Amino acid sequence: MAKAGIVHLGLGAFFRAFGAIYIEEAMKASGSAGGDNWGIIGVSLQSPRMHDQLAPQDFVYTAQELGPEDETLRQVEIIRDVLVARENPEAVLAAMADPAIRIVTLTVTEKGYCHDPATGRLNATHPDIAHDLKAAQPVSAPGYLVRALARRKAAGVPPFTVLTCDNLPDNGRLVRRIVLDLAERLDPDLATWIEAEGRFPATMVDRIVPATKPEDVEALARKTGRYDAAPVMHEPFRQWVVEDDFVPAYGTDARPDLGAVGVELVDSVTVFEHMKLRMLNGTHSALAYLGYLAGHETIAETVADPLFARFVKGLWRREIIPSLEAPPGTDLEDYADALFARYANPGIRHRTWQIAMDGSQKLPQRILGTVHDNLASGRSCPGLCLAIAAWMIYVGGTDLGGKPIDVRDPLSDRLKSLVRDGDGDAGKVDALLGVTEIFDAKLAAALRPSITSAYAALKADGVRNTIGALS
């Protein structure tokens, strides 16, 4: 069995259905040649659930590919162990400090970086960061990165490459800035060492991975005749673009042979990530808020509605594609067509409520960047403004019929109170536009008239009539 060469922070369904599969394929592609020890030690930063589900089955799980017409299964055997940070932080730090670990990957979601989404800098007032500035055993993902790197520096061991797999623009540079901000506060010499020796390649990741439901587990058990407590479901499509900039001290053993299994290794991932964040993630969020308020449970159900199909195609054509530079060899109209086909796949039950989570962290990257560029170029963006207005209604905690919404967002209590206390539609919009962690003041001022109008239209006329008026 291959030894571990990677620690992964945030071992959820997405990485297990995406990065883990790529890495396992790359390790098998290298055969028995040197540098094939790329097993993964997973880390759950909060809950022991993943450990408790995977440990009894030797950390092996099933990945179920959900195509439009059929399904395929594979066993994934790359996970070597799962550690629970809240139960044993020392074990996590020891694993990350081990010289055999050459890469630390992350899928901790936008909120897991403890940063200000509007500025991209470390949020030093975040409770987890406030803890990590005082305690030797951290609780945040940035805290684990910095404390583990400090141990490696003290031991004379080269740093690991930090490879984030979260949907954030310039994600490698973002996590680098956050790590350096925290390291500088703890030990300026450590920050200097990380800046000189560390590597934080940016990535673009793309595969739709719906949440696994209890009925999925039961159906898989009936199909295979064995019980798997932690399978993952995913679409057939996948794309991973990675800047080929790993810690040079490890030479040719700095990373698995990812290129051999279809990973695109590039000098700069920026145009790829902008395309994906704006065209896929941006429309995913727009469809999630508007679709949820219209009563649609999943994205496939939402785009099966002709009204929403026209809406999302119009977003791509009129508002998103004009803001983008196409990656080499990519036709953005064809990319949009492929995205729509993926959304329409009935095998993927990606819930609108699931995608709507953590909107305060997602909007700046997925939608507001596009809006900013459009306004700067003199282009209107009524569809994206409508999506922002739908988010504002959603985070208020009740839908258009007055039914409560289970809002999951790190700012949910604050956002609900702003909506509750706002004076009329305009007051509620003003209050939410004043949340500086999300909206730049200049952009908020430019958006105020359009968002206020869209918010009032949604409240007065409903989702369907308001979308219909855009056509």
Secondary structure in CASP SS format (residue, H / E / C, confidence):
PFRMAT SS
TARGET T0000
AUTHOR 0000-0000-0000
METHOD secondary structure of the structure
MODEL  1
M C 1.00
A C 1.00
K C 1.00
A E 1.00
G E 1.00
I E 1.00
V E 1.00
H E 1.00
L E 1.00
G C 1.00
L C 1.00
G C 1.00
A H 1.00
F H 1.00
F H 1.00
R H 1.00
A H 1.00
F C 1.00
G H 1.00
A H 1.00
I H 1.00
Y H 1.00
I H 1.00
E H 1.00
E H 1.00
A H 1.00
M H 1.00
K H 1.00
A H 1.00
S C 1.00
G C 1.00
S C 1.00
A C 1.00
G C 1.00
G C 1.00
D C 1.00
N C 1.00
W C 1.00
G E 1.00
I E 1.00
I E 1.00
G E 1.00
V E 1.00
S E 1.00
L C 1.00
Q C 1.00
S C 1.00
P C 1.00
R H 1.00
M H 1.00
H H 1.00
D H 1.00
Q H 1.00
L H 1.00
A H 1.00
P H 1.00
Q H 1.00
D C 1.00
F C 1.00
V C 1.00
Y E 1.00
T E 1.00
A E 1.00
Q E 1.00
E E 1.00
L E 1.00
G C 1.00
P C 1.00
E C 1.00
D C 1.00
E E 1.00
T E 1.00
L E 1.00
R E 1.00
Q E 1.00
V E 1.00
E C 1.00
I C 1.00
I E 1.00
R E 1.00
D E 1.00
V E 1.00
L E 1.00
V E 1.00
A C 1.00
R C 1.00
E C 1.00
N C 1.00
P H 1.00
E H 1.00
A H 1.00
V H 1.00
L H 1.00
A H 1.00
A H 1.00
M H 1.00
A H 1.00
D C 1.00
P C 1.00
A C 1.00
I C 1.00
R C 1.00
I E 1.00
V E 1.00
T E 1.00
L E 1.00
T C 1.00
V C 1.00
T C 1.00
E H 1.00
K H 1.00
G H 1.00
Y H 1.00
C C 1.00
H E 1.00
D E 1.00
P C 1.00
A C 1.00
T C 1.00
G C 1.00
R E 1.00
L E 1.00
N C 1.00
A C 1.00
T C 1.00
H C 1.00
P H 1.00
D H 1.00
I H 1.00
A H 1.00
H H 1.00
D H 1.00
L C 1.00
K C 1.00
A C 1.00
A C 1.00
Q C 1.00
P C 1.00
V C 1.00
S C 1.00
A H 1.00
P H 1.00
G H 1.00
Y H 1.00
L H 1.00
V H 1.00
R H 1.00
A H 1.00
L H 1.00
A H 1.00
R H 1.00
R H 1.00
K H 1.00
A H 1.00
A H 1.00
G C 1.00
V C 1.00
P C 1.00
P C 1.00
F C 1.00
T E 1.00
V E 1.00
L E 1.00
T E 1.00
C C 1.00
D C 1.00
N C 1.00
L C 1.00
P C 1.00
D C 1.00
N H 1.00
G H 1.00
R H 1.00
L H 1.00
V H 1.00
R H 1.00
R H 1.00
I H 1.00
V H 1.00
L H 1.00
D H 1.00
L H 1.00
A H 1.00
E H 1.00
R H 1.00
L H 1.00
D C 1.00
P H 1.00
D H 1.00
L H 1.00
A H 1.00
T H 1.00
W H 1.00
I H 1.00
E H 1.00
A H 1.00
E H 1.00
G C 1.00
R C 1.00
F C 1.00
P C 1.00
A C 1.00
T E 1.00
M E 1.00
V E 1.00
D E 1.00
R C 1.00
I C 1.00
V C 1.00
P C 1.00
A C 1.00
T C 1.00
K C 1.00
P H 1.00
E H 1.00
D H 1.00
V H 1.00
E H 1.00
A H 1.00
L H 1.00
A H 1.00
R H 1.00
K H 1.00
T H 1.00
G C 1.00
R C 1.00
Y C 1.00
D C 1.00
A C 1.00
A C 1.00
P C 1.00
V E 1.00
M E 1.00
H E 1.00
E C 1.00
P C 1.00
F C 1.00
R C 1.00
Q E 1.00
W E 1.00
V E 1.00
V E 1.00
E E 1.00
D C 1.00
D C 1.00
F C 1.00
V C 1.00
P H 1.00
A H 1.00
Y H 1.00
G H 1.00
T H 1.00
D H 1.00
A C 1.00
R C 1.00
P C 1.00
D C 1.00
L H 1.00
G H 1.00
A H 1.00
V H 1.00
G C 1.00
V C 1.00
E E 1.00
L E 1.00
V E 1.00
D C 1.00
S C 1.00
V C 1.00
T H 1.00
V H 1.00
F H 1.00
E H 1.00
H H 1.00
M H 1.00
K H 1.00
L H 1.00
R H 1.00
M H 1.00
L H 1.00
N H 1.00
G H 1.00
T H 1.00
H H 1.00
S H 1.00
A H 1.00
L H 1.00
A H 1.00
Y H 1.00
L H 1.00
G H 1.00
Y H 1.00
L H 1.00
A C 1.00
G C 1.00
H C 1.00
E C 1.00
T E 1.00
I H 1.00
A H 1.00
E H 1.00
T H 1.00
V H 1.00
A H 1.00
D C 1.00
P H 1.00
L H 1.00
F H 1.00
A H 1.00
R H 1.00
F H 1.00
V H 1.00
K H 1.00
G H 1.00
L H 1.00
W H 1.00
R H 1.00
R H 1.00
E H 1.00
I H 1.00
I H 1.00
P H 1.00
S H 1.00
L C 1.00
E C 1.00
A C 1.00
P C 1.00
P C 1.00
G C 1.00
T C 1.00
D C 1.00
L H 1.00
E H 1.00
D H 1.00
Y H 1.00
A H 1.00
D H 1.00
A H 1.00
L H 1.00
F H 1.00
A H 1.00
R H 1.00
Y H 1.00
A C 1.00
N C 1.00
P C 1.00
G C 1.00
I C 1.00
R C 1.00
H C 1.00
R E 1.00
T H 1.00
W H 1.00
Q H 1.00
I H 1.00
A H 1.00
M C 1.00
D C 1.00
G H 1.00
S H 1.00
Q H 1.00
K H 1.00
L H 1.00
P H 1.00
Q H 1.00
R H 1.00
I H 1.00
L H 1.00
G H 1.00
T H 1.00
V H 1.00
H H 1.00
D H 1.00
N H 1.00
L H 1.00
A H 1.00
S C 1.00
G C 1.00
R C 1.00
S C 1.00
C C 1.00
P H 1.00
G H 1.00
L H 1.00
C H 1.00
L H 1.00
A H 1.00
I H 1.00
A H 1.00
A H 1.00
W H 1.00
M H 1.00
I H 1.00
Y H 1.00
V H 1.00
G C 1.00
G C 1.00
T E 1.00
D C 1.00
L C 1.00
G C 1.00
G C 1.00
K C 1.00
P E 1.00
I C 1.00
D C 1.00
V C 1.00
R C 1.00
D C 1.00
P C 1.00
L C 1.00
S H 1.00
D H 1.00
R H 1.00
L H 1.00
K H 1.00
S H 1.00
L H 1.00
V H 1.00
R H 1.00
D H 1.00
G C 1.00
D C 1.00
G H 1.00
D H 1.00
A H 1.00
G H 1.00
K H 1.00
V H 1.00
D H 1.00
A H 1.00
L H 1.00
L H 1.00
G C 1.00
V C 1.00
T C 1.00
E C 1.00
I C 1.00
F C 1.00
D C 1.00
A H 1.00
K H 1.00
L H 1.00
A H 1.00
A H 1.00
A H 1.00
L H 1.00
R H 1.00
P H 1.00
S H 1.00
I H 1.00
T H 1.00
S H 1.00
A H 1.00
Y H 1.00
A H 1.00
A H 1.00
L H 1.00
K H 1.00
A H 1.00
D H 1.00
G H 1.00
V H 1.00
R H 1.00
N H 1.00
T H 1.00
I H 1.00
G H 1.00
A H 1.00
L H 1.00
S C 1.00
END
